[in-house]
Amino acid sequence: MRGVAGARNAIVEFSRPTQDFAEALFVSGAFTPANAFVNNFTNPNGDRLDGGNDFGQAGETAHAAVSGTIGFAVLDGSKIGLSIPAANCDSTYQVRVLATDAAGRIVGVAGNGSILSYADFSKAACFS
């Protein structure tokens, strides 16, 4: 973020989820077409939050404003809208950061995405 002109803060954005990616990766090895893909932003490298697209794909699940342009952010997944459906082991999100100016407006384009698996490996669904 330090290299983005006008950046003062940031937004951390979470894509729509892929279900049971972490379970397949770490427990069962059961990848399917439904859980093998986690690049779920419809506007990669976009200059705005993901609102979905014209083909009916959902946009972001959540986003959170954070202070500063360098450092760490501690976010509570349940408080910002991340969830794990009852029949699933995990929800895996693509995560990216967008720089914002002092007024909270996005400046520049989204950074490269990373993935975050939000999981509860104590659930029976993880060992089916």
Secondary structure, 3 states (H helix, E strand, C coil): CCCCCCCCEEEEEECCCEECHHHHHHHHCCCCCCCCCCCCCCCCCCCCCCCCCCCCCCCCCEEEEEECCCCCCCCCHHHHCCCCCCCCCEEEEEEEEEEECCCCCECCCCCCCEEEEEECCCCHHHHC
